[in-house]
Amino acid sequence: MTTLVVNGERREVADGITVADVVGSLTAEQRGVAVALDGEVVPRSDWSTTRPAEGQQVEVLRAVQGG
Amino acid sequence: MNLGGRDWGSRLIMGTGGFRSLEQLEAALVASACEIVTVALRRIDANSTGPSPLETIDRLGLFVLPNTAGCYTAREAIRTARLAREAFATDWIKLEVIGDDRTLHPDPVELLSAAETLVAEGFTVLPYTSDDPILARRLEAVGCAAVMPLGSPIGAGRGIDNLHNIRLIVESAEVPVILDAGIGTASDAAQAMELGCDGVLIASAISRSDDPATMATAMRLAVEAGRHAHLAGRIPRRLHATASTPTAGLPDL
């Protein structure tokens, strides 16, 4: 198992999990969703090939109302 | 209005924060006739953030302007802008870098630094700035597509605290000036336009009013009225009266 910090919470995930898997576990939406790995953006085209490593921080963001 | 290399039919940009429901948001967006709307990025699953407004905005065919609200440093704002570019497939960013949470005033040092980096990365940067004419000039000099000074603090609803500073910014800016923050009611929006601002960005004054759709209508009309008044040119303020009716030909009674 690999431990990631997903949106601020520690999560045990299967080894080799991809960013696409992490996003898929949170939402089915694509538009308006963005992912940062240790603060750096992961382009959508790289979601299915990017595998977060032990201890990395994954932020999965979406559009909300805001001024 | 030409903003960011595109022509827009509306000079009213709407923020989507503070609406009590998506239905209310939609009614206000329609009533405002705005074309550009702001959205923010937050963590998925944070329950407090409410439903996504994106479906509504897309259905109405509006242009999404993501913001960096909640960022306190250039680093956070730059990263948020990059994420927004990925999320919304747009290079446009409303750049906010806040100095403290009591005033929500911009941090000018961090703001300018973030603006410079994002312009270099190809973003169309629309910075929320204080009403300081020198900072506005510096933001323009680093390549921002507009300057967006506050009238008064975000959500304060006081209108324009310092008319003179807004006039100074308008007088020297060669990019559009969008009054952003502080508008409380329609006359504030009209005043911003009368001063020569190219547009206004309004969120709270509409979303937190008792009837957002009706206030959105009021703001649309105010922006149009203020723009026309600006183009027409107001008469000077005078101490004494100036008769509007000719004195020649007065009968001797």
Interface residues (C-beta under 8 A of the other chain):
Chain A: N7 G8 L26 T27 E29 R31 G32 V33 A34 V35 A36 G39 E40 V41 V42 P43 R44 E59 V60 L61 R62 A63 V64 Q65 G66 G67
Chain B: G15 T16 G17 G18 F19 L25 T38 V39 A40 L41 R42 R43 I44 D45 A46 T49 G50 S52 P53 L54 D58 V64 P66 N67 A69 R79 R82 L83 A84 R85 E86 A87 F88 I154 A181 L201 A203 S204
